Structure formats: structure tokens, C-alpha cells
Amino acid sequence: MNASPPPPPAPARSWRWAVLAMVVVTQAVFFYTRCVVDERPTVDTFGMPNPYLERPIIQDRGMLGTRAPAQPGDLVVSQGKALIAGLATDGTRVYFGESLLGQQILAVPVAGGAEIVLGSGRMPLDVALGKDVLVVADGGGLMTDGQGTITAFPLDGSGEPRVLASRLVLPSAVAVSATHAYWIDGGTVERDYMDGFVARAPLAGGAHKVLAAGERAPTGLAVDATHVYWARQDVNKQGEVVRMPIGGGPIEVISYGQDRVKRITVVGTNLYWISAKDLEGTRATVRSAPVKGGPALDVAVAESRMCSMAIDGESVYWSDPGEITGAGASVRGRILKQPLAGGEPTVLASGQDRPCYVAVDAAHVYFSTQSLERVKRAPKNPASAP
């Protein structure tokens, strides 16, 4: 069925202004403390050494990839001053959005180098890589509903971006098939998020179609050749993972009784997702079930938190953001790897500042951080790295 004409944007809300003010102030303090020359003493008020005050401030060295390894094999792919939103790679470039202060959609070679600006975005929240386009879910402004968009950016930076859908409330996840872009809209707080929906639009442009309406707080999104997959909350606010034919049809429940689902990935005949206690990924577990439904099995368990994950044909990779210190930063973040068949996790990168988004290619795992070295990579197999 075709979507009915969307309602006009809702009026501005005071709580959104409060959220925006808090975010902007927090980020301003963060960037100021990390960009200026630090002249603070290296001891606290009690005369004891303070490891966080002793940390050197990372200087902004421009937009070029720099071999400045924090550990063997570590490579800074991209540097800057804006936070990352979404991450994808095709093995040649890494693609991502800059949220809040940056408001750009960028591509950079996997080994570092000059960045290509694909376009602009007000509040990119997620990205998905197609054959020749990068599809971006953009939340628009934080103050007013109805400003979100789904936009396809040509990968070569030429041509005009195509707006596939507009006037969305919270387009928080996007996925791409060979011909269409799929996304979820999380719904509104006034309706207890019962007005969320799943939709799709042709990548070449054209009318979008709502596949599932009235979805409660939908999260996560994945698509394969036959189905689209997402998570939602049932009437008891328990998470459940579901699927639907890619053109629309009946909804099937793959797995009941999940915690909050953060990310969904389909690999072959299996579906993988993060099930966590909260949005921060506390006590998170990567779980798996057949795409047709069946018992959900634990694949990997986080020691503390799990922000995001990526999967190749053999292993799952995830980010542990670490604990936030009193100085507003973390040096305990890690990137981990574990075989899908089971086994002990391997730490691929440690000492990172709040890593989150993760993407993989044949040789490397790429991840975002909240330091000025915003996109980094590490070998997937450290023992075989040169």
C-alpha cells in the first residue's frame, strides 16, 4: 500500500531544546579540553598522581590519515573535530557521517588520505552502502519532529544527492538492497512510540511505501534477497526480532523475549543482533537465530558494554566503549573479535576513547572513536599483520 500524505511538522517542544542544549554544551567542553594546550598540573588536589591529567592532549593534525600508532598495527584513517555517525566500508574507502558540529557525509581511503565530501546532513544517524550510493538516515533537527530524511549520495561525489523520503520523525536505521533503501522511523514519545514504522523507497527515486505501520519503538534493521528484518517491543515492552517479505506481507516473529536490540545483521541463513539492558549496551550479548525462526543462541558476551558490532563470514567484531572518567573521556575502550563458532575473544585494539561504530573488510576492522583521531583501523588477524 502507498503511504498516506504525511502530517505537517509538529511544533517545537521544550524537552528537545533541553536535550540539544545539553548535547551542545557537553561537546563544546569536550572539544575545548582536547584541542587546547593543557597546562594543568599532573597531580590532583591531594598531591597524588592523576593518570587522566597526565594524558597528552591529542592535537588536530588535519584531515589526512596519519601513521601514529597507539599500538602495533594501529592506524589513524581520519582525523577531525566532529563526532561520527554511522560507518561503512567497501574495502577501498570508509564512509561515515559527521553529527552535530560537522554536518557532512564523507568518504576517505582505507589507508588514510584526503577526504571526499559527498554532501551535507543536519544530523546523520546511520549509513548503509549500496552499489554506487551511500544511503544516509538523517534525523534533521532535535527540536522539531518531521525534519528527518533518507538521502542517497553518489559514491563518486558527482551529481546531486537524491532525497528518497522526508518529513520523518526519527529515522534511526537504514539498510540497502540492490534496488531499494529501507528504513525505520522510531515514532513519537507522545504516542509511546506506537506510531513507528518500516518503509522502503527505490534507490533511483520515486514514491516510498510503508511496509509495516504501528510498530512499537522499532530498532535495528537488515535486509537480504527475500526479507527485511527489524526489532520491536511487544505489549509488555519486551524486545522481539521480526521479519517481513521485502515487498510487504505478513510479519513473522523470529525470536521473542529479547532485551533492547541495538543492531541487526543477516549473514547467510542466520540473523545476528545485540541484545542489551539499555541503549548504552550494558550487559550486552550478541545472539543468533535462523532467519526462518528458531532458538536464539548466545554468540558473544560483553564484559561490560557493547556499542556496535560487525560480522564477516567467520567472526563477530564489537566495540566496548569502556567507562567514562571524570575528565569526560575514556582510555579503556576496546575492539574485540570472536569466532562465530565460539571461543575466547581476542582484543584487536585497546586504550581507545569510547569506540562505537564498527565496519570490516577482508583485512581490517574500522571503528569510530570520540577522540580527534575519529576513525581508526586495526588488522583483523594481528599475528599475520606486517
N, C-alpha and C positions, 0 to 999 in steps of 0.2 A: 504494500500500500504506500501511497505517497504521503509525505509528511504534510500536515496542515500548515497554513501560514503561521510563522512564529509570532508570539505576542510582542508588543513593544517592550523595550528595556524597562526593568523595574527601577524605581527611584533609588537614589543613593542611600546607603544605610550607615548609621553611625558606627556600628561594630566593625565594618570594613575599614572605615577611616582609622579606627584604633589599631587594627591589625597592620595596616600599611605603615602607620607612624612607628610602631614597634619594630617592624622589619627594617625600615629605612634607618632608624637610629642605631639599631644593632649593627647593620652593615657599615654604617659610617664609622662607628667606633672601631670595628674590625679592621677596615682598610687603613684608617689613620694609624692604628697601633702597629701595623705590619709594613707600612711604607715609609715612615719617618725614621730618622736615625735614633736609635734607642740609647738614651743616656741615663737610664735608670740604674741604680746600684744592683749588684748581683747577690745581695743578701736581703732578707726580709727585715721587718721591724724588730725582730727578736735576735738579729745577728746571725741567723742560720742561713746556710747556702740555699738558694731557691733555684731549682733546675729550670723553671719556666722563665725566670728573669735572665738566666744565663744563655737561653737560646738565642742565636743570632737572628736578627731581623732579615727576612728574605727581601732583597731589593728587586724592583721591577727591571728586568733586563730586556724589555721589549717583547715583540710578538714572535720571535724566532725560536724554534726548538733548540735546546742547549744541552750539550752533554755535561750535566752537572750531577753525577750520580750520588744519591744518598746511600746507595749500597751497590754491590756489583750487579751490572746488567740493567740498572735503573736508568730511565731516560725521560727527560722532560720534553714532551712533544709540543706543548703550547703554554705560553705564559700570558698573564693579563691581570685585570683588576675586577672582573665581573664573575659572578657565580655561574656554574654550568647547569644547564637544564637539558637532560637527555644526552645520550651518547650512542653513536653507531659507527661501524667501520665496514668498508668493502675490501680491506686488505691493502688499499692504495692510499686512502685518506681516512681521517677521522672526522666525523660530523657531529656538531653539537649546537645548542642554542645558549645565548647569554641572557640570564634572567636579571631582572631589576635594573641594575646600572648600565648593563651593556646593550641589551635590546637588539642583538644581531644574531643572525644564523650564519655559522661559519663552517669552513672546511679547512683542514690542514694536513699536509703529508704525514704518513705514519711515523716517519723518522724525524719529524720536525721540519720547519721551514716557513715560508711566507704564507699567511692565511688568505683564503679567498672568502670574501663576503658574499654569501648567497642572497642575502636580503635582510630585512629588519623584522623584528617582532616585539610586541609590547611586553608579554610575559610568557615566553615559551615554557611549556611544562613537560613535553615529551616529543621524541622524534622517532621516525621509522623510515628505513631506507628501502626505496624501490629501485627499479632497473635504471632509471635515468632521473629520478626526482627524490628529494628528501621531503617527507610529509611531516609537518610540524603542528602539534596541538598547542594553541596559544590561548591563555586564559584572559587576555585583554587587560582590563583594569581590575584592581582588587576592590574598588569601591562600589561598582555597579554591575549587576547581572546583565547578561545579554551582549557582552563585548567580546566573547570568545570566538575564535576562528579555527578552521582547519585549512592549511595552505600547503600547496605543493611548490617547492623551489627546485628549478632545474639544477642538476649537479654541476654543470659546467659554468654556472654563474651567468649564462646568457638568457635572454628572454625574460618576460615578466612572470613573476610568481602567480599561480592560479589559486584563487580563493575557492575552496570546494564547499565550504559551509561557513555561515556567520551567525551572529546573534546567539551564541551558545552561552550557557551559564558556567559550566566547569568542565571543559574538555580535557580530562586529566590523563588519558591514554590513547594511543593511536597505533594501528597496525596496517600493513600494506600487503595486498595480493598482487597478482600480475596485472590486474585491471582496475582495482578499486582501493580506496582508502577506507578504513573502518575506524570508528572512534566511540568512546563512551562519554556521556555527559553525566556528571555526578549528581545533578539535581540541586534543590534548594533547601536550606535549613528550615524555612517556614513550613515546608511540607514534609519535614522529617526525612528528606532525601528520597521520598517515594516517587518523585517525578523524574528520576534518572532514566536514561535510555541508551540504546545501542543503535548506531546508524552507519550508513556507508554512502559513498559517492564515487562516480567514475573519476579516475585519475586524469582523464582528458578533459574533465569538466562536464557539468550537467546537473540535473536535479538530484538532490540527495534523498535517501529512503530510510525511514525509521524501521529497523528490524524488530526491536523489542522496546515497548514503552512501559512505564510504570515499574521500572527496575529500582529496587531499593539500594542506594549507595553503591552503584556498580564500581568495581575496581579491576585493574589488570586487564589485559587484552592480548589475544593471539589469534592468528588465522592460518589455516592450511588450505589445501586444494578443495576441501569439501565443507568445512565448518569454521565458524567463528566462536571463540571461547572467551568467557569472562567470569568474574565472581560477583556475587551479590549477597545481601543479608536477607535471611528469611524472617518470618514474623517474630521470632524470638531473638532477632539480631545475631544469629549465628551465621557464619560465612558458609556459602556453598558455591562450588565451581560448576558452571553450566556450559552448554554449547547449543548452537543452532545452525542449520544449513546456511551457507554463505549468502544465499539469496533470500533468506527468510523462511520461516516454518516453525514447527513445534520446538519448544525448549526442553532439553534433556538435562537432568542433573547428573553430573559425573561424580561428585563427592560432596557429602553432607558434613555438617559439624566441624567446619574449619574455623580457625581464628581469623583475624583480619588478613586478607590476602593482599600482598603488595605487588607482585609481579607474576606474570604467566608466560610460559614459553612452551611451544609444541616442538617436539623432536621425534620424527618418525611416527610411531604408533603410541607414543607416550606423551603425557602432559605433565609439566613441572610448574610448581608455584611456591612462593614464600608464604608461609602461614605464621603470623606473629601476634603477640599480645596487643600491640598498638602500632601506630603509624611510624614510630621510631624503630621498629623492628626488634623490640625486646623479646628475648627467648624465642627467636625465630627458628623455623625448621623449613628446609626445602623438602617438599613432598612430591610424589609422583603417582599417577594412576593412568591406566589405559585410556585413550581418547574416547572409547566407547563406554567408559564407566567401569568401576571395579574398586577393590580395596585400595586405599591410599597408603603408600609406604613412605617411611622417612628415608631420605637420601643423605642429607647432611644437617647437622645441628650446630647452631652458632653458640659459642661460649658466652657471648654477651648480647650483641645486637647484629642485625643484618640489614643493610640499607638497600642493596640491589643485588642482582645476580645475572649471569650469562651462562649459556650451555653450548658446548660443541658436541660432537658425537660420542665423546668418551668421558668428559668430566664436567663438573659444575664449578663455577668460579663465583665468589661472592666477596662483598666488601663489609668489613667490620669497622665502623667509624670510630671506635674507641670511646673513651669517656671524655666529656668536655671539662676542661680545667677551669679554675677560677680566672685565668687570663683570657678565657674565651676561645681557646684553641686546644687541639689535641695532638699529641705526638705518639699516640698509641694505636692509631688506625692501621689496619692490615688488609691485604688482599690474599685470599686463600683459595685453594684448589683441592677438590676431592673427586676420585673416580666415581662415576655413576654406579658402578658395580659394588661400591663400598670400599672401605679402607680408611686410613688415617689422613686427615687434611694436611696439605703442605702450604707453608707460608711463602708466598711469592714476593711480597713486599711488606715491609713493616716500617714503623716510625713515620707514618703518613698522617697528614692533617685532615681528619674527617672524610675519608674517601667514600664515595657513594656510587655513582653510575659506573657500570661495567660493560665492556664490549670485548669480543675476542675475534681474532683471525687465525690463520694457520700457525703462526709462530708466537704471537704476543697476546697479552691481556692488557687492555687500556682501561684507565679509571680516572675519574674526576676527583679533585681534592678542593678544599676551601682555602688553600694557601695560594700565593701568587703563581706558583707552578701548578696551574689549574688542571692540565691534562698530562698524564704520565703513562708510561708503559713498562712492563716487565716481561721477561721471557716466560712462556708457559711451561717450559722444561728447563729450569736453571742449570741442571747438570750438563746439558748439551749446548748451552749458550757460549759463544766465543768470549 
